[in-house]
Amino acid sequence: AQSVAQPEDQVNVAEGNPLTVKCTYSVSGNPYLFWYVQYPNRGLQFLLKYITGDNLVKGSYGFEAEFNKSQTSFHLKKPSALVSDSALYFCAVRVYSGGYQKVTFGIGTKLQVIP
Amino acid sequence: GAVVSQHPSRVICKSGTSVKIECRSLDFQATTMFWYRQFPKQSLMLMATSNEGSKATYEQGVEKDKFLINHASLTLSTLTVTSAHPEDSSFYICSARRTSGGTDTQYFGPGTRLTVL
């Protein structure tokens, strides 16, 4: 079965420090991987995606993520956190198989950046 | 964990017809649900925010008369694609926001694949 794990419910980081939000997945087939951010009372906003090619993907707002096939991970990172980065972050995996597609989301990780 | 269902999971319709997609939160009440669409190899695009008992809030560029959203109860929101055309073919996903018990999180439905011939 396809699954996505975000092992941390909440991540706290001081402003200016690097941040990492973890995501691991389990799929059959080649995954497309996504990160989304959700601010309070808003829907998801796209941050970045991995389809194929370079394992290091750069996205919006200075975020990046590295696809690690051997570890089945797609951790979200940013070199220097901003208070405005405080939000809920979702990892998602999408797989096409036999003409069907399946999208699975992680449960979300709350990022709190402390001034 | 909380479960959100969508029905149907897959639908094929003729151009010009209307299609209704249901999103249900099975074990919690959701005052807010979100509707997204996703094109192949693309990210989710937020279409609208559905609020129970009030009008939906549509994102810029989304035609509210084409994509009718109704959130008549705390466990059900529906998206109706009216007069569907082939360019409406897409993968539609809903999510339901759960705020009970001191939590505030979002649960996603499995998605509905719409193909308009």
Chai-1 contact restraints between the chains, C-beta under 6 A:
chainA,res_idxA,chainB,res_idxB,connection_type,confidence,min_distance_angstrom,max_distance_angstrom,comment,restraint_id
A,F34,B,S43,contact,1.0,0.0,6.0,A-B,restraint_1
A,G43,B,F34,contact,1.0,0.0,6.0,A-B,restraint_2
A,G43,B,L46,contact,1.0,0.0,6.0,A-B,restraint_3
A,L44,B,L44,contact,1.0,0.0,6.0,A-B,restraint_4
A,F46,B,S43,contact,1.0,0.0,6.0,A-B,restraint_5
A,K49,B,S43,contact,1.0,0.0,6.0,A-B,restraint_6
A,I51,B,K41,contact,1.0,0.0,6.0,A-B,restraint_7
A,V103,B,G111,contact,1.0,0.0,6.0,A-B,restraint_8
A,F105,B,F108,contact,1.0,0.0,6.0,A-B,restraint_9
A,G108,B,T105,contact,1.0,0.0,6.0,A-B,restraint_10
